[in-house]
Amino acid sequence: MSTASPSERSVKTWPDYRAVWRWHFYASLFSMPFVILLSLTGAVYLFKPQIEAWNDRHFDQLTAASPATTPAQQVQAAIAAFPGSSATAYELPPSEHAAARVIVRNEGQATRVYVHPGDLSILHSVPEDQRLMRTMFRLHGELLMGDRGSNIVELAACWTIVMLLTGLFLWWPRNANGMGGVLYPRLRMGNRIFWRDIHSVTGMWISFFALFLLATGLPWAKFWGTYFKEVRRVTGTAVVQQDWTVGSERSGGGEHAGHGGSPRAGGRRGAGPGMPHDLEPLNRVVAAVTPLNLPDPIVVAAPAAGSKDWSAKSMTGNRPKRVNLTVDGSTGAITSREDFKDRHWVDRIVGIGIAAHEGQLFGWLNQLLGLMTAGGLILLSVSGVILWWRRREVGVLGAPKMILNPRFSPGLVAIIVLLGAYLPMFGASLLLVLILEWAVLCRIPPVRDWLGLKRPTSAAVLGGSP
């Protein structure tokens, strides 16, 4: 057993328990409000297929018409209902008793139109950006603030990763006597032990899943997603078109471009102005695609200017089952097919992660794991607030006291550099915080003392538990 004094250990040892505790405290203080909001909205979004099926139930239980009208006639009916509009996508009815969905655009506004396949009546229409799950998606990914909100969410995600990693360090058993407080909470040892165990044990059980959700959510973020694209360009792993979008691109593209919503020009970023006046090719494309029994929803979009190749895509939430087809509109022949296995390995990895993030990779169990993780994160946040409130001193924020003569070790520097390389926004924000602390906060005594930034003049007290 070491006989070094506390002050010696505070200089020589990293990571010091109290130093990590401070990181955990400040990371939690910033990220917990966002953790609660994103957990709540994410928990709802896990059940997007069920919620949208319930919302559309009145349009998917129609009396089948015989004979049914053609897709071209259904698109023309939707355009006629919105004079001056153009159709950008046609979504095949999921059954013979379901309405067709036509996306029309007029003056920049995309509208989803539900057309009865029998009598061509307009059953319902709704602006894409006003659909319930569309709003939930924008709240979850952008705080309804576009790219600025996406950057805030990304910053919160970065510090949540720090919160979880430091929390796992604090949880790691040291001289544990049994598994109580390690793998399960001790419920009969008073409120202090109860809340500490609820916090630490919950964190232990859900941290892996939470870190997975955070990592798989980053490709959608504006800054990280753009950074990732640039890394792919430099490393020669970039593709012409990703299967997901970043930042507010998702707001214009919707569902199948990223985290949820509706197709923009059939899900093709940067597609043309809409379908041609002659819609007979659409009938051929739908006739060619229907027998393939691709997973719903199946979205058809017109060819780019000067081309006769239409696109048909299965946009199922289970991305490994997605299929992209190119169909010759003049003959109905399928000229190319891209399955998930044909994509670049980077896109396959990200696609699997996105499907799991959205709860669509392996059915109800995926949704259940996501729901449990979201609930665990909320419980982790609430119990953390209770622990902080119970132990904080009056008149101060309650941060753990600083150690005497802290020293950065090569290990600490390496970890920070690696995190900064993987999470550039974390690295930039950490540098900004350090500069602000040194240049401003530590030089204003009342602020310094309230934040707990005053350095001790005697040996630091090591150990203790959060």
C-alpha positions in Angstrom: 0.0 0.0 0.0 1.3 3.5 -0.9 2.5 5.7 2.0 2.5 8.8 -0.1 0.8 11.9 1.4 -2.4 13.2 -0.2 -0.6 16.2 -1.6 2.0 14.0 -3.3 -0.7 11.8 -4.7 -2.5 14.8 -6.0 0.6 15.9 -8.0 1.7 12.5 -9.3 -1.5 10.6 -9.9 -3.9 10.9 -12.8 -6.7 10.5 -13.2 -7.4 11.7 -9.7 -10.9 10.8 -8.5 -11.8 14.4 -7.5 -10.5 15.9 -10.7 -12.6 13.5 -12.7 -15.5 14.2 -10.5 -15.2 17.9 -11.4 -15.3 17.1 -15.1 -18.3 14.9 -14.5 -20.0 17.6 -12.5 -19.5 20.4 -15.1 -20.3 18.2 -18.0 -23.5 17.1 -16.3 -24.5 20.6 -15.4 -24.4 21.6 -19.0 -25.7 18.5 -20.7 -28.5 17.3 -18.4 -31.3 19.6 -19.6 -30.6 18.5 -23.2 -30.3 14.9 -22.2 -33.8 15.0 -20.7 -35.3 16.8 -23.8 -33.6 14.5 -26.3 -34.5 11.4 -24.3 -38.2 12.4 -24.3 -38.3 13.3 -28.0 -36.2 10.3 -28.9 -38.4 8.0 -27.0 -41.4 9.2 -29.0 -39.5 9.0 -32.3 -38.7 5.4 -31.7 -42.3 4.6 -32.4 -42.6 6.7 -35.5 -43.9 3.8 -37.7 -46.7 3.0 -35.2 -47.6 6.7 -34.6 -47.8 7.5 -38.3 -49.8 4.3 -39.0 -52.3 5.4 -36.4 -52.4 9.0 -37.8 -53.0 7.6 -41.3 -55.4 4.8 -40.3 -58.4 6.6 -41.9 -56.6 6.7 -45.2 -55.4 3.1 -45.2 -58.7 1.3 -44.6 -60.5 2.4 -47.8 -63.0 0.3 -49.8 -61.1 -1.0 -52.7 -62.2 0.3 -56.1 -62.4 -1.9 -59.2 -60.8 -1.0 -61.4 -58.4 1.2 -59.6 -57.1 4.4 -61.2 -53.6 4.7 -62.5 -50.7 6.4 -60.6 -50.6 9.0 -63.3 -54.3 9.9 -62.7 -53.7 10.0 -59.0 -50.8 12.5 -59.4 -52.8 14.6 -61.8 -55.6 14.7 -59.2 -53.2 15.9 -56.5 -51.8 18.6 -58.8 -55.3 19.8 -59.8 -56.1 20.2 -56.1 -53.2 22.6 -55.7 -53.2 24.8 -58.8 -49.7 25.9 -59.9 -48.0 23.1 -58.0 -45.8 20.3 -59.4 -45.5 16.7 -58.2 -42.0 15.8 -56.8 -42.7 12.2 -55.6 -45.2 9.4 -55.6 -45.5 7.0 -52.7 -47.1 3.7 -53.6 -50.1 2.7 -51.6 -49.0 0.1 -49.0 -52.1 -2.0 -49.8 -55.0 -2.0 -52.2 -57.1 -0.5 -49.4 -54.7 2.5 -48.9 -54.6 5.9 -50.3 -51.7 7.0 -52.6 -49.4 9.7 -51.2 -48.3 12.4 -53.7 -45.8 15.1 -52.7 -46.5 18.3 -54.5 -44.5 21.5 -54.2 -45.8 25.0 -54.7 -43.7 28.2 -54.0 -41.2 26.1 -52.0 -43.8 24.5 -49.8 -44.0 20.7 -49.9 -47.4 19.2 -49.2 -48.4 15.6 -48.8 -51.7 14.8 -50.6 -53.7 11.6 -49.9 -55.5 10.5 -53.0 -58.3 7.9 -53.0 -57.1 5.3 -55.6 -60.7 4.6 -56.7 -62.5 7.9 -57.2 -59.5 10.2 -57.1 -60.9 12.3 -54.3 -58.5 14.2 -52.1 -58.9 12.6 -48.7 -56.4 14.8 -46.8 -53.4 17.1 -47.3 -50.8 18.4 -44.9 -47.7 20.5 -45.3 -44.7 18.3 -44.8 -43.2 20.5 -42.1 -46.3 20.4 -40.0 -46.6 16.6 -39.7 -46.4 15.4 -36.1 -43.3 13.2 -36.4 -41.7 15.8 -38.7 -42.0 18.4 -35.8 -40.7 15.8 -33.4 -37.8 15.1 -35.6 -36.9 18.8 -35.9 -37.2 19.2 -32.1 -35.0 16.2 -31.4 -32.3 17.0 -33.9 -32.4 20.8 -34.2 -34.5 22.2 -31.3 -36.7 23.8 -34.0 -33.8 26.1 -34.7 -32.2 24.8 -37.9 -28.4 24.5 -38.2 -27.9 26.6 -35.0 -30.0 24.2 -33.0 -28.2 21.2 -34.6 -24.9 22.7 -33.4 -26.3 23.1 -29.9 -27.5 19.5 -29.9 -24.1 18.3 -31.1 -22.3 20.3 -28.4 -24.6 18.8 -25.8 -24.0 15.3 -27.2 -20.2 15.8 -27.0 -20.4 16.8 -23.3 -22.8 14.0 -22.6 -20.2 11.6 -23.9 -17.7 13.2 -21.4 -20.3 12.9 -18.7 -20.8 9.2 -19.3 -17.1 8.3 -19.6 -16.2 10.2 -16.4 -19.3 8.7 -14.7 -18.0 5.2 -15.6 -14.7 6.1 -14.1 -16.3 7.2 -10.9 -18.5 4.1 -10.8 -15.6 1.7 -11.2 -15.5 -0.5 -8.1 -12.7 0.4 -5.6 -12.5 -1.8 -2.6 -16.1 -2.9 -3.2 -17.7 -5.2 -0.6 -20.1 -7.1 -2.7 -22.1 -6.0 -5.8 -24.5 -3.7 -3.9 -24.1 -0.2 -5.3 -22.1 -1.7 -8.3 -24.6 -3.9 -10.2 -27.7 -3.2 -8.2 -28.9 -0.4 -5.9 -29.1 -0.8 -2.1 -32.6 0.2 -1.3 -32.6 0.0 2.5 -29.6 2.0 3.6 -31.1 5.5 3.7 -31.8 8.2 1.2 -28.2 9.2 0.6 -27.1 5.7 -0.4 -30.3 5.0 -2.2 -30.0 8.0 -4.6 -26.2 7.5 -5.0 -26.8 3.9 -6.0 -29.8 4.7 -8.3 -27.5 7.2 -10.0 -24.4 5.1 -10.4 -26.0 1.7 -11.1 -28.4 3.2 -13.7 -25.4 4.9 -15.3 -23.5 1.6 -15.4 -26.4 -0.3 -17.1 -27.3 2.2 -19.7 -24.0 3.9 -20.5 -23.0 1.6 -23.4 -26.4 2.0 -25.1 -26.4 5.7 -24.5 -22.9 6.1 -26.0 -24.0 4.1 -29.0 -27.0 6.3 -29.5 -24.8 9.4 -29.2 -22.2 8.1 -31.7 -24.8 7.0 -34.2 -26.6 10.4 -34.0 -23.5 12.4 -34.9 -23.7 11.8 -38.7 -26.9 13.9 -38.7 -25.4 16.8 -36.9 -24.5 19.8 -39.0 -20.9 20.3 -37.9 -19.9 16.7 -37.3 -21.7 15.5 -40.4 -19.9 18.1 -42.5 -16.6 17.2 -40.8 -17.2 13.5 -41.5 -17.9 14.2 -45.2 -14.6 16.1 -45.4 -12.8 13.2 -43.8 -14.3 10.8 -46.3 -13.3 13.1 -49.1 -9.7 13.2 -47.9 -9.5 9.5 -47.3 -11.1 8.6 -50.6 -14.1 6.9 -49.1 -16.7 9.5 -50.2 -19.7 8.6 -52.4 -21.7 10.6 -54.8 -24.7 10.6 -52.5 -25.0 9.6 -48.8 -28.2 7.9 -47.6 -28.5 10.5 -44.9 -28.3 14.3 -44.7 -26.8 16.6 -42.1 -28.2 19.6 -40.2 -31.1 21.5 -41.7 -30.7 19.7 -45.0 -33.0 17.2 -43.3 -35.7 19.9 -42.8 -35.9 20.3 -46.6 -35.6 16.7 -47.5 -37.5 14.9 -44.8 -37.9 11.4 -44.0 -35.8 9.5 -46.2 -32.9 11.9 -46.4 -32.0 11.7 -42.8 -33.7 11.4 -39.4 -37.3 11.6 -40.5 -39.8 13.5 -42.6 -40.8 13.2 -46.2 -39.1 12.9 -49.6 -37.8 15.9 -51.3 -38.0 15.2 -55.0 -38.4 11.6 -54.2 -35.6 11.6 -51.7 -33.0 12.7 -54.1 -31.1 15.8 -52.9 -30.9 18.3 -55.6 -33.4 16.6 -57.9 -35.2 18.5 -60.7 -38.3 20.7 -60.5 -40.8 17.8 -60.6 -42.5 15.2 -62.7 -43.0 15.8 -66.5 -46.4 16.6 -68.0 -46.5 13.2 -69.6 -47.0 10.9 -66.7 -47.5 7.7 -68.6 -43.9 6.6 -67.7 -44.9 6.7 -64.1 -47.5 4.0 -64.7 -44.7 1.8 -66.3 -42.4 2.4 -63.4 -45.0 1.5 -60.8 -46.0 -1.6 -62.8 -42.4 -2.7 -62.8 -41.7 -2.0 -59.1 -44.9 -3.4 -57.6 -44.2 -7.1 -58.1 -40.9 -6.8 -56.4 -42.6 -6.5 -53.0 -40.0 -4.0 -51.6 -40.4 -2.9 -48.0 -42.7 0.1 -47.6 -42.6 3.0 -48.1 -41.7 2.9 -51.8 -41.1 6.3 -53.3 -40.9 7.1 -57.1 -39.3 10.2 -58.5 -39.0 11.6 -62.0 -35.8 11.6 -64.0 -33.4 14.5 -64.0 -33.7 16.8 -67.1 -32.7 15.1 -70.3 -32.9 11.6 -68.8 -35.5 8.9 -69.1 -34.4 7.0 -66.0 -36.9 7.2 -63.1 -35.8 6.3 -59.5 -37.8 4.0 -57.2 -36.6 3.6 -53.7 -37.6 1.5 -50.7 -37.2 3.9 -47.8 -37.9 1.5 -45.0 -36.6 2.5 -41.6 -34.7 -0.7 -41.5 -31.9 0.6 -43.7 -30.2 -2.7 -44.4 -33.3 -3.7 -46.3 -33.4 -0.6 -48.5 -33.2 -0.9 -52.3 -32.6 1.8 -54.9 -33.8 1.1 -58.5 -33.4 2.9 -61.7 -36.2 2.3 -64.2 -36.5 3.2 -67.9 -39.7 5.2 -68.1 -40.1 4.4 -71.8 -40.1 0.7 -71.4 -40.5 -0.1 -67.7 -37.3 -2.0 -67.7 -35.2 -1.9 -64.5 -31.8 -0.7 -65.6 -30.0 -0.8 -62.2 -30.5 -2.1 -58.7 -28.5 -1.1 -55.6 -29.1 -3.2 -52.5 -27.6 -2.4 -49.1 -24.7 -4.8 -49.6 -23.7 -2.9 -52.7 -22.9 0.3 -50.8 -19.6 1.5 -49.5 -18.6 -0.2 -46.3 -18.7 3.2 -44.5 -22.2 3.8 -45.6 -23.2 0.3 -44.5 -21.8 0.8 -41.0 -23.5 4.2 -40.6 -26.7 2.9 -42.1 -26.9 0.1 -39.5 -26.1 2.5 -36.7 -28.9 4.9 -37.9 -31.4 2.1 -38.2 -30.6 1.0 -34.6 -30.6 4.6 -33.4 -34.2 5.0 -34.8 -35.3 1.7 -33.3 -35.9 0.0 -36.7 -33.0 -2.5 -37.0 -34.4 -5.5 -35.2 -38.1 -4.8 -34.5 -39.8 -4.3 -31.1 -36.7 -5.3 -29.2 -34.7 -2.5 -30.7 -37.5 -0.1 -29.7 -37.6 -1.5 -26.2 -33.8 -1.1 -25.8 -34.1 2.5 -27.0 -36.9 3.2 -24.7 -35.1 1.8 -21.7 -32.0 3.8 -22.6 -34.0 7.0 -22.8 -35.8 6.3 -19.5 -32.4 5.4 -17.9 -30.9 8.7 -19.1 -33.8 10.6 -17.6 -33.5 8.8 -14.3 -29.7 9.4 -14.4 -30.3 13.1 -14.8 -33.0 13.4 -12.1 -31.0 11.4 -9.6 -27.9 13.5 -10.4 -29.8 16.7 -9.7 -31.1 15.2 -6.4 -27.6 14.2 -5.3 -26.2 17.7 -6.2 -29.0 19.5 -4.4 -28.6 17.4 -1.2 -24.8 17.8 -0.9 -24.3 21.4 -2.2 -23.2 24.1 0.3 -25.3 27.2 0.7 -24.1 30.1 -1.4 -22.0 28.1 -3.9 -22.7 26.1 -7.0 -21.5 22.9 -5.3 -18.7 21.7 -7.6 -16.2 19.4 -6.1 -13.2 21.3 -4.7 -10.1 21.5 -6.8 -7.0 19.4 -5.9 -3.7 20.9 -5.0 -1.1 21.3 -7.7 -2.8 19.3 -10.5 -0.6 18.0 -13.2 -1.6 16.9 -16.7 -0.1 13.5 -17.6 0.6 12.2 -21.0 -2.4 9.9 -20.7 -4.7 12.8 -20.0 -3.3 14.8 -23.0 -3.7 11.8 -25.3 -7.3 11.2 -24.2 -8.2 14.9 -24.7 -6.5 15.0 -28.1 -8.3 11.8 -29.3 -11.6 13.1 -28.1 -10.9 16.5 -29.7 -10.1 14.8 -33.0 -13.2 12.7 -32.9 -15.4 15.5 -31.5 -14.0 18.8 -32.8 -16.8 20.8 -31.2 -15.9 19.3 -27.8 -12.2 20.3 -28.3 -13.1 23.8 -29.4 -15.6 24.3 -26.5 -13.1 22.9 -24.0 -10.4 25.3 -25.2 -12.9 28.2 -25.0 -13.9 27.2 -21.4 -10.3 27.0 -20.3 -9.5 30.4 -21.7 -12.7 31.9 -20.2 -11.9 30.4 -16.8 -8.3 31.6 -16.8 -8.9 35.1 -18.3 -12.2 36.0 -16.6 -13.8 33.7 -14.2 -10.8 33.1 -11.9 -10.2 36.8 -11.7 -13.6 37.7 -10.2 -13.5 36.5 -6.6 -17.3 36.1 -6.1 -17.7 34.3 -9.4 -14.6 32.2 -8.8 -15.7 31.1 -5.3 -19.3 30.4 -6.4 -18.1 28.2 -9.3 -15.6 26.4 -7.1 -12.6 27.5 -9.1 -10.5 28.7 -6.1 -7.4 26.7 -5.8 -6.7 25.2 -2.3 -3.8 26.4 -0.3 -3.3 23.1 1.5 -3.3 19.5 0.6 -6.4 18.5 -1.4 -8.8 16.0 0.1 -8.8 13.0 -2.2 -11.3 10.3 -2.4 -14.9 10.8 -1.5 -17.8 9.8 -3.6 -20.1 11.9 -5.8 
